[in-house]
């Protein structure tokens, strides 16, 4: 029987989709399937003891604030810590430029709510983060995908995209999800110059920036933009909205992220957030502040880097050993994902069931391409499985691919 | 200097507003102002020790789940506990009828996202909950306000409203925010009959249902509807979406609430929530489960009732003593608010600054009336201030009102 609600969905509900990844994750949660499909941090890097101390301290010393309603923009000491840490990366802002969000997913949703009219064009890297597409589909976004190479978004292609009159550019410059690719410094400068030339603002989504295993840290696009405009610090008034999160630095289950933007944008974002969930958990904000203070993150991120580097290396080595030579893949210098490209005639979506039958799983890369490209690609996560499991899983996947390619 | 974002706001952004209450709260946070303006639970009823135990147990026994990404619909043991507790109030549902939300505000937002097209008419009590108006303004809702009396929404007026072709009815049946009024059993039955007659679904928002000081518990509208339709338990497939929260039973800072609806509606709600914030904090859900289990809430709610009853009584007694006889007010049997009506020629908004000058604050009632009525009304919160503070604040307010009424 259908309830009366069935007949009453709004237009926008039609453009909402459940995540394909979420459906996949259900398929792959059988304990004997080795899954490279998820995007989970390694549980062994969760700072459990620090959270225990922080939870105890928070409830012993600040229970009234931690358990009470809080302000929509978030806990001031946490926002001030974000200001201080951002300055180390050249990002000169003050607390009025910072709002706490319930995960970066909420920031993406609030950005869609504030800026996207049905049919607006959004420039994205191709492939791009699925969660952004999901958030913005609900607001009726159209996408202008820009192809990438090993230096990230190709800026000559970006210029063509900018001439479509897009509303903003969305970029994940560091160890991008799903490709693992990092936008080079030259491309960052070119992105900023082109965006300024066309008067198009930028969203910089940077969940993994600090999880670099090798090579030099590159300045955030926000910093490149500030330098381009000659900003000297104080209040940030630039054209970039910068997003980052504690999900990858501490733990995702705690749902604490932040947005940095011009004060006028933060004001609107806070208005929108108030209607969306009033505020992010006071307890979690104070606990994250307590965990992070005294530069704990700087120590902790070394553990994360070492753990994920070992896993990335295990994956790259196993791919060299077990994958057909016709398959190509990215070599990320950080983050949690790499991206493989099969020969053109192979369809990673069609092969997915065969892989699961062999007890191994990935995400078919086409879901990250808003134009339906990438049928012969797959995303592989290396942060969650242990190195020996990675080796076994890649061996299974390589065997399946070889059977598919050489025995037909 | 304006950033490029200024020129790019979506149409819907125009209909978003910051909360007037939020602005008021800033004005009234000076320590010497007695504020009846907020809607905060009393900190003394926060079960701090239980949260300490629960946080420790959660991190000692379930850290991997508590700190990791979780499912969008929420932690299954918590949803099952909600099923079990709902059954005691006659609400026969299963876990697939339940989704956890990041506060009830998020449920209101997700309902707007799923169901409200610009210009859709929503039937609301007049006055109604401001947070719902804020959430739904962003989706372009229009409102059909139905007048209330001491038994709640007047059902002959409701019938006229139903003939406008409204999309749904929004009702807060117990100790309504802001009026403090409870919908009588007869009116609940009439609401259900009329809604069924016109084929119009209902949202029942019930944050305070268990915080009753006196009189008999009334069945939720959802239960009245199930009985009307002859539902026998199992999966709930009715036409009501029921919302409630742990904010008033345990603590609002933890941001855990729930929605109950037909499975098909929950499925869509979960899709929408995935785009909005992926999921609600795993840690908080597990901790709330740990706090609540073994029927702790049943014991704890007695403390809340006793505390708030004492404060309501203090407020009612002081109003009898200090308020001009021309002022009328509601006598809520539970919850956190009462509502006062001044003589017609007084404007509570215009008097607000005078009240703050006298170091006392309230919320002008007009903000709860989507049609701009209620200029001579005010909402007074009695859950937060201590009884002697309540007496002093009401004395100040009575003095101000008498000066205004008798010396001009």
Interface residues (C-beta under 8 A of the other chain):
Chain A: X1 X2 X3 X4 X5 X6 X8 X9 X10 X11 X12 X13 X16 X17 X18 X19 X22 X39 X40 X41 X43 X46 X48 X51 X52 X55 X56 X59 X60 X63 X64 X65 X66 X67 X68 X69 X70 X72 X102 X103 X105 X106 X109 X113 X114 X115 X116 X117 X120 X131 X134 X135 X137 X138 X139 X167 X168 X199 X200 X201 X237 X238 X239 X241 X250 X251 X252 X253 X254 X255 X261 X262 X264 X265 X268 X270 X271 X272 X274 X275 X276 X277 X278 X279 X280 X281 X282 X283 X284
Chain B: X1 X2 X3 X4 X5 X6 X8 X9 X10 X11 X12 X13 X16 X17 X18 X19 X22 X39 X40 X41 X43 X46 X48 X51 X52 X55 X56 X59 X60 X63 X64 X65 X66 X67 X68 X69 X70 X72 X102 X103 X105 X106 X109 X113 X114 X115 X116 X117 X120 X131 X134 X135 X137 X138 X139 X167 X168 X199 X200 X201 X237 X238 X239 X241 X250 X251 X252 X253 X254 X255 X261 X262 X264 X265 X268 X270 X271 X272 X274 X275 X276 X277 X278 X279 X280 X281 X282 X283 X284
